[in-house]
Amino acid sequence: MPDIVWEDPYCAESSNCFRVGTDAEDNAYIAVAGREDTYLTDTREALRALIQDIKAGKADHLL
């Protein structure tokens, strides 16, 4: 497993908490808090685009 530096968990209104992390090679990671051994990874740019699209409402149809 890469050496990931995790941010504090982000928890929404429910009990679903997520963590975002990065490594020394400029990769970004998302994991459910408490399950950091199972994560989604991509470049920081891809993670930034995902978050911006979610904030813009492009994933609202999934709710």
mmCIF file of the N, C-alpha and C atoms, coordinates in Angstrom:
data_MODEL
# 
_entry.id   MODEL 
# 
loop_
_atom_site.group_PDB 
_atom_site.id 
_atom_site.type_symbol 
_atom_site.label_atom_id 
_atom_site.label_alt_id 
_atom_site.label_comp_id 
_atom_site.label_asym_id 
_atom_site.label_entity_id 
_atom_site.label_seq_id 
_atom_site.pdbx_PDB_ins_code 
_atom_site.Cartn_x 
_atom_site.Cartn_y 
_atom_site.Cartn_z 
_atom_site.occupancy 
_atom_site.B_iso_or_equiv 
_atom_site.pdbx_formal_charge 
_atom_site.auth_seq_id 
_atom_site.auth_comp_id 
_atom_site.auth_asym_id 
_atom_site.auth_atom_id 
_atom_site.pdbx_PDB_model_num 
ATOM 1   N N  . MET A 1 1  ? 0.842   -1.180 0.000   1.00 0.00 ? 1  MET A N  1 
ATOM 2   C CA . MET A 1 1  ? 0.000   0.000  0.000   1.00 0.00 ? 1  MET A CA 1 
ATOM 3   C C  . MET A 1 1  ? 0.886   1.240  0.000   1.00 0.00 ? 1  MET A C  1 
ATOM 4   N N  . PRO A 1 2  ? 0.546   2.225  -0.829  1.00 0.00 ? 2  PRO A N  1 
ATOM 5   C CA . PRO A 1 2  ? 1.350   3.447  -0.861  1.00 0.00 ? 2  PRO A CA 1 
ATOM 6   C C  . PRO A 1 2  ? 1.268   4.200  0.464   1.00 0.00 ? 2  PRO A C  1 
ATOM 7   N N  . ASP A 1 3  ? 2.224   5.089  0.678   1.00 0.00 ? 3  ASP A N  1 
ATOM 8   C CA . ASP A 1 3  ? 2.248   5.915  1.882   1.00 0.00 ? 3  ASP A CA 1 
ATOM 9   C C  . ASP A 1 3  ? 1.294   7.093  1.672   1.00 0.00 ? 3  ASP A C  1 
ATOM 10  N N  . ILE A 1 4  ? 0.049   6.948  2.129   1.00 0.00 ? 4  ILE A N  1 
ATOM 11  C CA . ILE A 1 4  ? -1.003  7.933  1.907   1.00 0.00 ? 4  ILE A CA 1 
ATOM 12  C C  . ILE A 1 4  ? -1.133  8.818  3.147   1.00 0.00 ? 4  ILE A C  1 
ATOM 13  N N  . VAL A 1 5  ? -1.203  10.119 2.916   1.00 0.00 ? 5  VAL A N  1 
ATOM 14  C CA . VAL A 1 5  ? -1.474  11.075 3.991   1.00 0.00 ? 5  VAL A CA 1 
ATOM 15  C C  . VAL A 1 5  ? -2.952  11.418 3.894   1.00 0.00 ? 5  VAL A C  1 
ATOM 16  N N  . TRP A 1 6  ? -3.743  10.971 4.870   1.00 0.00 ? 6  TRP A N  1 
ATOM 17  C CA . TRP A 1 6  ? -5.189  11.167 4.860   1.00 0.00 ? 6  TRP A CA 1 
ATOM 18  C C  . TRP A 1 6  ? -5.572  12.462 5.562   1.00 0.00 ? 6  TRP A C  1 
ATOM 19  N N  . GLU A 1 7  ? -6.542  13.175 4.992   1.00 0.00 ? 7  GLU A N  1 
ATOM 20  C CA . GLU A 1 7  ? -7.147  14.344 5.633   1.00 0.00 ? 7  GLU A CA 1 
ATOM 21  C C  . GLU A 1 7  ? -8.139  13.849 6.687   1.00 0.00 ? 7  GLU A C  1 
ATOM 22  N N  . ASP A 1 8  ? -8.593  14.754 7.539   1.00 0.00 ? 8  ASP A N  1 
ATOM 23  C CA . ASP A 1 8  ? -9.636  14.396 8.496   1.00 0.00 ? 8  ASP A CA 1 
ATOM 24  C C  . ASP A 1 8  ? -10.882 13.965 7.737   1.00 0.00 ? 8  ASP A C  1 
ATOM 25  N N  . PRO A 1 9  ? -11.692 13.066 8.329   1.00 0.00 ? 9  PRO A N  1 
ATOM 26  C CA . PRO A 1 9  ? -12.907 12.609 7.644   1.00 0.00 ? 9  PRO A CA 1 
ATOM 27  C C  . PRO A 1 9  ? -13.879 13.756 7.381   1.00 0.00 ? 9  PRO A C  1 
ATOM 28  N N  . TYR A 1 10 ? -14.572 13.652 6.260   1.00 0.00 ? 10 TYR A N  1 
ATOM 29  C CA . TYR A 1 10 ? -15.657 14.557 5.921   1.00 0.00 ? 10 TYR A CA 1 
ATOM 30  C C  . TYR A 1 10 ? -16.949 13.764 6.109   1.00 0.00 ? 10 TYR A C  1 
ATOM 31  N N  . CYS A 1 11 ? -17.806 14.235 6.976   1.00 0.00 ? 11 CYS A N  1 
ATOM 32  C CA . CYS A 1 11 ? -19.077 13.561 7.245   1.00 0.00 ? 11 CYS A CA 1 
ATOM 33  C C  . CYS A 1 11 ? -20.223 14.486 6.874   1.00 0.00 ? 11 CYS A C  1 
ATOM 34  N N  . ALA A 1 12 ? -21.136 13.981 6.078   1.00 0.00 ? 12 ALA A N  1 
ATOM 35  C CA . ALA A 1 12 ? -22.315 14.754 5.697   1.00 0.00 ? 12 ALA A CA 1 
ATOM 36  C C  . ALA A 1 12 ? -23.368 14.622 6.788   1.00 0.00 ? 12 ALA A C  1 
ATOM 37  N N  . GLU A 1 13 ? -24.604 14.859 6.464   1.00 0.00 ? 13 GLU A N  1 
ATOM 38  C CA . GLU A 1 13 ? -25.683 14.821 7.434   1.00 0.00 ? 13 GLU A CA 1 
ATOM 39  C C  . GLU A 1 13 ? -25.921 13.430 8.000   1.00 0.00 ? 13 GLU A C  1 
ATOM 40  N N  . SER A 1 14 ? -25.623 12.425 7.245   1.00 0.00 ? 14 SER A N  1 
ATOM 41  C CA . SER A 1 14 ? -25.810 11.061 7.737   1.00 0.00 ? 14 SER A CA 1 
ATOM 42  C C  . SER A 1 14 ? -24.496 10.542 8.300   1.00 0.00 ? 14 SER A C  1 
ATOM 43  N N  . SER A 1 15 ? -24.413 9.263  8.489   1.00 0.00 ? 15 SER A N  1 
ATOM 44  C CA . SER A 1 15 ? -23.202 8.693  9.087   1.00 0.00 ? 15 SER A CA 1 
ATOM 45  C C  . SER A 1 15 ? -22.155 8.300  8.051   1.00 0.00 ? 15 SER A C  1 
ATOM 46  N N  . ASN A 1 16 ? -22.351 8.659  6.789   1.00 0.00 ? 16 ASN A N  1 
ATOM 47  C CA . ASN A 1 16 ? -21.384 8.327  5.750   1.00 0.00 ? 16 ASN A CA 1 
ATOM 48  C C  . ASN A 1 16 ? -20.227 9.314  5.794   1.00 0.00 ? 16 ASN A C  1 
ATOM 49  N N  . CYS A 1 17 ? -19.056 8.824  6.166   1.00 0.00 ? 17 CYS A N  1 
ATOM 50  C CA . CYS A 1 17 ? -17.883 9.685  6.259   1.00 0.00 ? 17 CYS A CA 1 
ATOM 51  C C  . CYS A 1 17 ? -16.830 9.222  5.248   1.00 0.00 ? 17 CYS A C  1 
ATOM 52  N N  . PHE A 1 18 ? -16.230 10.181 4.575   1.00 0.00 ? 18 PHE A N  1 
ATOM 53  C CA . PHE A 1 18 ? -15.219 9.894  3.570   1.00 0.00 ? 18 PHE A CA 1 
ATOM 54  C C  . PHE A 1 18 ? -13.923 10.603 3.928   1.00 0.00 ? 18 PHE A C  1 
ATOM 55  N N  . ARG A 1 19 ? -12.824 10.053 3.425   1.00 0.00 ? 19 ARG A N  1 
ATOM 56  C CA . ARG A 1 19 ? -11.522 10.689 3.614   1.00 0.00 ? 19 ARG A CA 1 
ATOM 57  C C  . ARG A 1 19 ? -10.853 10.847 2.259   1.00 0.00 ? 19 ARG A C  1 
ATOM 58  N N  . VAL A 1 20 ? -10.132 11.933 2.120   1.00 0.00 ? 20 VAL A N  1 
ATOM 59  C CA . VAL A 1 20 ? -9.349  12.205 0.921   1.00 0.00 ? 20 VAL A CA 1 
ATOM 60  C C  . VAL A 1 20 ? -7.891  12.207 1.342   1.00 0.00 ? 20 VAL A C  1 
ATOM 61  N N  . GLY A 1 21 ? -7.049  11.599 0.527   1.00 0.00 ? 21 GLY A N  1 
ATOM 62  C CA . GLY A 1 21 ? -5.626  11.554 0.840   1.00 0.00 ? 21 GLY A CA 1 
ATOM 63  C C  . GLY A 1 21 ? -4.781  11.743 -0.402  1.00 0.00 ? 21 GLY A C  1 
ATOM 64  N N  . THR A 1 22 ? -3.502  11.961 -0.191  1.00 0.00 ? 22 THR A N  1 
ATOM 65  C CA . THR A 1 22 ? -2.541  12.103 -1.282  1.00 0.00 ? 22 THR A CA 1 
ATOM 66  C C  . THR A 1 22 ? -1.272  11.346 -0.924  1.00 0.00 ? 22 THR A C  1 
ATOM 67  N N  . ASP A 1 23 ? -0.468  11.074 -1.946  1.00 0.00 ? 23 ASP A N  1 
ATOM 68  C CA . ASP A 1 23 ? 0.831   10.451 -1.700  1.00 0.00 ? 23 ASP A CA 1 
ATOM 69  C C  . ASP A 1 23 ? 1.933   11.314 -2.310  1.00 0.00 ? 23 ASP A C  1 
ATOM 70  N N  . ALA A 1 24 ? 3.162   10.889 -2.145  1.00 0.00 ? 24 ALA A N  1 
ATOM 71  C CA . ALA A 1 24 ? 4.310   11.667 -2.613  1.00 0.00 ? 24 ALA A CA 1 
ATOM 72  C C  . ALA A 1 24 ? 4.407   11.730 -4.137  1.00 0.00 ? 24 ALA A C  1 
ATOM 73  N N  . GLU A 1 25 ? 3.704   10.835 -4.832  1.00 0.00 ? 25 GLU A N  1 
ATOM 74  C CA . GLU A 1 25 ? 3.749   10.811 -6.298  1.00 0.00 ? 25 GLU A CA 1 
ATOM 75  C C  . GLU A 1 25 ? 2.609   11.603 -6.927  1.00 0.00 ? 25 GLU A C  1 
ATOM 76  N N  . ASP A 1 26 ? 1.944   12.424 -6.124  1.00 0.00 ? 26 ASP A N  1 
ATOM 77  C CA . ASP A 1 26 ? 0.873   13.311 -6.591  1.00 0.00 ? 26 ASP A CA 1 
ATOM 78  C C  . ASP A 1 26 ? -0.391  12.569 -6.997  1.00 0.00 ? 26 ASP A C  1 
ATOM 79  N N  . ASN A 1 27 ? -0.633  11.400 -6.415  1.00 0.00 ? 27 ASN A N  1 
ATOM 80  C CA . ASN A 1 27 ? -1.885  10.683 -6.624  1.00 0.00 ? 27 ASN A CA 1 
ATOM 81  C C  . ASN A 1 27 ? -2.868  11.085 -5.540  1.00 0.00 ? 27 ASN A C  1 
ATOM 82  N N  . ALA A 1 28 ? -4.154  10.990 -5.847  1.00 0.00 ? 28 ALA A N  1 
ATOM 83  C CA . ALA A 1 28 ? -5.203  11.314 -4.891  1.00 0.00 ? 28 ALA A CA 1 
ATOM 84  C C  . ALA A 1 28 ? -6.004  10.046 -4.588  1.00 0.00 ? 28 ALA A C  1 
ATOM 85  N N  . TYR A 1 29 ? -6.557  9.989  -3.378  1.00 0.00 ? 29 TYR A N  1 
ATOM 86  C CA . TYR A 1 29 ? -7.289  8.818  -2.910  1.00 0.00 ? 29 TYR A CA 1 
ATOM 87  C C  . TYR A 1 29 ? -8.570  9.249  -2.218  1.00 0.00 ? 29 TYR A C  1 
ATOM 88  N N  . ILE A 1 30 ? -9.633  8.439  -2.366  1.00 0.00 ? 30 ILE A N  1 
ATOM 89  C CA . ILE A 1 30 ? -10.875 8.623  -1.622  1.00 0.00 ? 30 ILE A CA 1 
ATOM 90  C C  . ILE A 1 30 ? -11.204 7.279  -0.995  1.00 0.00 ? 30 ILE A C  1 
ATOM 91  N N  . ALA A 1 31 ? -11.602 7.309  0.286   1.00 0.00 ? 31 ALA A N  1 
ATOM 92  C CA . ALA A 1 31 ? -11.981 6.082  0.978   1.00 0.00 ? 31 ALA A CA 1 
ATOM 93  C C  . ALA A 1 31 ? -13.083 6.382  1.986   1.00 0.00 ? 31 ALA A C  1 
ATOM 94  N N  . VAL A 1 32 ? -13.838 5.371  2.330   1.00 0.00 ? 32 VAL A N  1 
ATOM 95  C CA . VAL A 1 32 ? -14.795 5.484  3.419   1.00 0.00 ? 32 VAL A CA 1 
ATOM 96  C C  . VAL A 1 32 ? -13.988 5.509  4.706   1.00 0.00 ? 32 VAL A C  1 
ATOM 97  N N  . ALA A 1 33 ? -14.310 6.422  5.610   1.00 0.00 ? 33 ALA A N  1 
ATOM 98  C CA . ALA A 1 33 ? -13.583 6.510  6.878   1.00 0.00 ? 33 ALA A CA 1 
ATOM 99  C C  . ALA A 1 33 ? -13.670 5.181  7.617   1.00 0.00 ? 33 ALA A C  1 
ATOM 100 N N  . GLY A 1 34 ? -12.532 4.725  8.070   1.00 0.00 ? 34 GLY A N  1 
ATOM 101 C CA . GLY A 1 34 ? -12.439 3.433  8.750   1.00 0.00 ? 34 GLY A CA 1 
ATOM 102 C C  . GLY A 1 34 ? -12.139 2.282  7.810   1.00 0.00 ? 34 GLY A C  1 
ATOM 103 N N  . ARG A 1 35 ? -12.207 2.517  6.516   1.00 0.00 ? 35 ARG A N  1 
ATOM 104 C CA . ARG A 1 35 ? -11.931 1.493  5.500   1.00 0.00 ? 35 ARG A CA 1 
ATOM 105 C C  . ARG A 1 35 ? -10.885 2.001  4.515   1.00 0.00 ? 35 ARG A C  1 
ATOM 106 N N  . GLU A 1 36 ? -9.857  2.647  5.040   1.00 0.00 ? 36 GLU A N  1 
ATOM 107 C CA . GLU A 1 36 ? -8.850  3.273  4.182   1.00 0.00 ? 36 GLU A CA 1 
ATOM 108 C C  . GLU A 1 36 ? -8.019  2.268  3.398   1.00 0.00 ? 36 GLU A C  1 
ATOM 109 N N  . ASP A 1 37 ? -8.106  0.978  3.741   1.00 0.00 ? 37 ASP A N  1 
ATOM 110 C CA . ASP A 1 37 ? -7.373  -0.033 2.983   1.00 0.00 ? 37 ASP A CA 1 
ATOM 111 C C  . ASP A 1 37 ? -8.067  -0.347 1.650   1.00 0.00 ? 37 ASP A C  1 
ATOM 112 N N  . THR A 1 38 ? -9.300  0.120  1.480   1.00 0.00 ? 38 THR A N  1 
ATOM 113 C CA . THR A 1 38 ? -10.044 -0.042 0.233   1.00 0.00 ? 38 THR A CA 1 
ATOM 114 C C  . THR A 1 38 ? -10.356 1.352  -0.287  1.00 0.00 ? 38 THR A C  1 
ATOM 115 N N  . TYR A 1 39 ? -9.652  1.772  -1.319  1.00 0.00 ? 39 TYR A N  1 
ATOM 116 C CA . TYR A 1 39 ? -9.769  3.154  -1.776  1.00 0.00 ? 39 TYR A CA 1 
ATOM 117 C C  . TYR A 1 39 ? -9.885  3.229  -3.284  1.00 0.00 ? 39 TYR A C  1 
ATOM 118 N N  . LEU A 1 40 ? -10.328 4.383  -3.746  1.00 0.00 ? 40 LEU A N  1 
ATOM 119 C CA . LEU A 1 40 ? -10.360 4.740  -5.149  1.00 0.00 ? 40 LEU A CA 1 
ATOM 120 C C  . LEU A 1 40 ? -9.202  5.702  -5.368  1.00 0.00 ? 40 LEU A C  1 
ATOM 121 N N  . THR A 1 41 ? -8.449  5.524  -6.426  1.00 0.00 ? 41 THR A N  1 
ATOM 122 C CA . THR A 1 41 ? -7.302  6.398  -6.662  1.00 0.00 ? 41 THR A CA 1 
ATOM 123 C C  . THR A 1 41 ? -7.244  6.877  -8.107  1.00 0.00 ? 41 THR A C  1 
ATOM 124 N N  . ASP A 1 42 ? -6.712  8.064  -8.279  1.00 0.00 ? 42 ASP A N  1 
ATOM 125 C CA . ASP A 1 42 ? -6.486  8.656  -9.600  1.00 0.00 ? 42 ASP A CA 1 
ATOM 126 C C  . ASP A 1 42 ? -5.546  9.843  -9.392  1.00 0.00 ? 42 ASP A C  1 
ATOM 127 N N  . THR A 1 43 ? -5.342  10.613 -10.419 1.00 0.00 ? 43 THR A N  1 
ATOM 128 C CA . THR A 1 43 ? -4.492  11.795 -10.282 1.00 0.00 ? 43 THR A CA 1 
ATOM 129 C C  . THR A 1 43 ? -5.234  12.877 -9.506  1.00 0.00 ? 43 THR A C  1 
ATOM 130 N N  . ARG A 1 44 ? -4.493  13.835 -8.985  1.00 0.00 ? 44 ARG A N  1 
ATOM 131 C CA . ARG A 1 44 ? -5.133  14.960 -8.287  1.00 0.00 ? 44 ARG A CA 1 
ATOM 132 C C  . ARG A 1 44 ? -6.046  15.732 -9.233  1.00 0.00 ? 44 ARG A C  1 
ATOM 133 N N  . GLU A 1 45 ? -5.628  15.869 -10.489 1.00 0.00 ? 45 GLU A N  1 
ATOM 134 C CA . GLU A 1 45 ? -6.443  16.591 -11.455 1.00 0.00 ? 45 GLU A CA 1 
ATOM 135 C C  . GLU A 1 45 ? -7.781  15.895 -11.678 1.00 0.00 ? 45 GLU A C  1 
ATOM 136 N N  . ALA A 1 46 ? -7.766  14.576 -11.773 1.00 0.00 ? 46 ALA A N  1 
ATOM 137 C CA . ALA A 1 46 ? -9.010  13.830 -11.964 1.00 0.00 ? 46 ALA A CA 1 
ATOM 138 C C  . ALA A 1 46 ? -9.907  13.952 -10.738 1.00 0.00 ? 46 ALA A C  1 
ATOM 139 N N  . LEU A 1 47 ? -9.330  13.887 -9.549  1.00 0.00 ? 47 LEU A N  1 
ATOM 140 C CA . LEU A 1 47 ? -10.113 14.048 -8.325  1.00 0.00 ? 47 LEU A CA 1 
ATOM 141 C C  . LEU A 1 47 ? -10.704 15.456 -8.254  1.00 0.00 ? 47 LEU A C  1 
ATOM 142 N N  . ARG A 1 48 ? -9.914  16.454 -8.593  1.00 0.00 ? 48 ARG A N  1 
ATOM 143 C CA . ARG A 1 48 ? -10.393 17.841 -8.586  1.00 0.00 ? 48 ARG A CA 1 
ATOM 144 C C  . ARG A 1 48 ? -11.573 17.991 -9.548  1.00 0.00 ? 48 ARG A C  1 
ATOM 145 N N  . ALA A 1 49 ? -11.472 17.422 -10.750 1.00 0.00 ? 49 ALA A N  1 
ATOM 146 C CA . ALA A 1 49 ? -12.560 17.509 -11.728 1.00 0.00 ? 49 ALA A CA 1 
ATOM 147 C C  . ALA A 1 49 ? -13.809 16.792 -11.214 1.00 0.00 ? 49 ALA A C  1 
ATOM 148 N N  . LEU A 1 50 ? -13.644 15.645 -10.586 1.00 0.00 ? 50 LEU A N  1 
ATOM 149 C CA . LEU A 1 50 ? -14.779 14.912 -10.024 1.00 0.00 ? 50 LEU A CA 1 
ATOM 150 C C  . LEU A 1 50 ? -15.501 15.747 -8.972  1.00 0.00 ? 50 LEU A C  1 
ATOM 151 N N  . ILE A 1 51 ? -14.747 16.327 -8.048  1.00 0.00 ? 51 ILE A N  1 
ATOM 152 C CA . ILE A 1 51 ? -15.346 17.128 -6.981  1.00 0.00 ? 51 ILE A CA 1 
ATOM 153 C C  . ILE A 1 51 ? -16.038 18.359 -7.555  1.00 0.00 ? 51 ILE A C  1 
ATOM 154 N N  . GLN A 1 52 ? -15.410 19.029 -8.518  1.00 0.00 ? 52 GLN A N  1 
ATOM 155 C CA . GLN A 1 52 ? -16.025 20.214 -9.129  1.00 0.00 ? 52 GLN A CA 1 
ATOM 156 C C  . GLN A 1 52 ? -17.318 19.847 -9.845  1.00 0.00 ? 52 GLN A C  1 
ATOM 157 N N  . ASP A 1 53 ? -17.332 18.714 -10.545 1.00 0.00 ? 53 ASP A N  1 
ATOM 158 C CA . ASP A 1 53 ? -18.551 18.282 -11.234 1.00 0.00 ? 53 ASP A CA 1 
ATOM 159 C C  . ASP A 1 53 ? -19.658 17.934 -10.241 1.00 0.00 ? 53 ASP A C  1 
ATOM 160 N N  . ILE A 1 54 ? -19.314 17.276 -9.142  1.00 0.00 ? 54 ILE A N  1 
ATOM 161 C CA . ILE A 1 54 ? -20.301 16.961 -8.122  1.00 0.00 ? 54 ILE A CA 1 
ATOM 162 C C  . ILE A 1 54 ? -20.880 18.242 -7.530  1.00 0.00 ? 54 ILE A C  1 
ATOM 163 N N  . LYS A 1 55 ? -20.012 19.196 -7.215  1.00 0.00 ? 55 LYS A N  1 
ATOM 164 C CA . LYS A 1 55 ? -20.490 20.479 -6.679  1.00 0.00 ? 55 LYS A CA 1 
ATOM 165 C C  . LYS A 1 55 ? -21.366 21.215 -7.680  1.00 0.00 ? 55 LYS A C  1 
ATOM 166 N N  . ALA A 1 56 ? -21.107 21.045 -8.959  1.00 0.00 ? 56 ALA A N  1 
ATOM 167 C CA . ALA A 1 56 ? -21.887 21.714 -10.006 1.00 0.00 ? 56 ALA A CA 1 
ATOM 168 C C  . ALA A 1 56 ? -23.227 21.004 -10.267 1.00 0.00 ? 56 ALA A C  1 
ATOM 169 N N  . GLY A 1 57 ? -23.475 19.900 -9.589  1.00 0.00 ? 57 GLY A N  1 
ATOM 170 C CA . GLY A 1 57 ? -24.742 19.199 -9.730  1.00 0.00 ? 57 GLY A CA 1 
ATOM 171 C C  . GLY A 1 57 ? -24.783 18.146 -10.805 1.00 0.00 ? 57 GLY A C  1 
ATOM 172 N N  . LYS A 1 58 ? -23.648 17.827 -11.406 1.00 0.00 ? 58 LYS A N  1 
ATOM 173 C CA . LYS A 1 58 ? -23.639 16.878 -12.510 1.00 0.00 ? 58 LYS A CA 1 
ATOM 174 C C  . LYS A 1 58 ? -23.887 15.433 -12.066 1.00 0.00 ? 58 LYS A C  1 
ATOM 175 N N  . ALA A 1 59 ? -23.893 15.175 -10.764 1.00 0.00 ? 59 ALA A N  1 
ATOM 176 C CA . ALA A 1 59 ? -24.163 13.822 -10.264 1.00 0.00 ? 59 ALA A CA 1 
ATOM 177 C C  . ALA A 1 59 ? -25.499 13.756 -9.509  1.00 0.00 ? 59 ALA A C  1 
ATOM 178 N N  . ASP A 1 60 ? -26.266 14.836 -9.547  1.00 0.00 ? 60 ASP A N  1 
ATOM 179 C CA . ASP A 1 60 ? -27.523 14.882 -8.802  1.00 0.00 ? 60 ASP A CA 1 
ATOM 180 C C  . ASP A 1 60 ? -28.502 13.791 -9.240  1.00 0.00 ? 60 ASP A C  1 
ATOM 181 N N  . HIS A 1 61 ? -28.435 13.384 -10.458 1.00 0.00 ? 61 HIS A N  1 
ATOM 182 C CA . HIS A 1 61 ? -29.334 12.335 -10.949 1.00 0.00 ? 61 HIS A CA 1 
ATOM 183 C C  . HIS A 1 61 ? -29.072 10.983 -10.270 1.00 0.00 ? 61 HIS A C  1 
ATOM 184 N N  . LEU A 1 62 ? -27.945 10.849 -9.582  1.00 0.00 ? 62 LEU A N  1 
ATOM 185 C CA . LEU A 1 62 ? -27.614 9.607  -8.892  1.00 0.00 ? 62 LEU A CA 1 
ATOM 186 C C  . LEU A 1 62 ? -28.254 9.537  -7.498  1.00 0.00 ? 62 LEU A C  1 
ATOM 187 N N  . LEU A 1 63 ? -28.767 10.653 -7.029  1.00 0.00 ? 63 LEU A N  1 
ATOM 188 C CA . LEU A 1 63 ? -29.358 10.702 -5.685  1.00 0.00 ? 63 LEU A CA 1 
ATOM 189 C C  . LEU A 1 63 ? -30.744 10.132 -5.657  1.00 0.00 ? 63 LEU A C  1 
# 
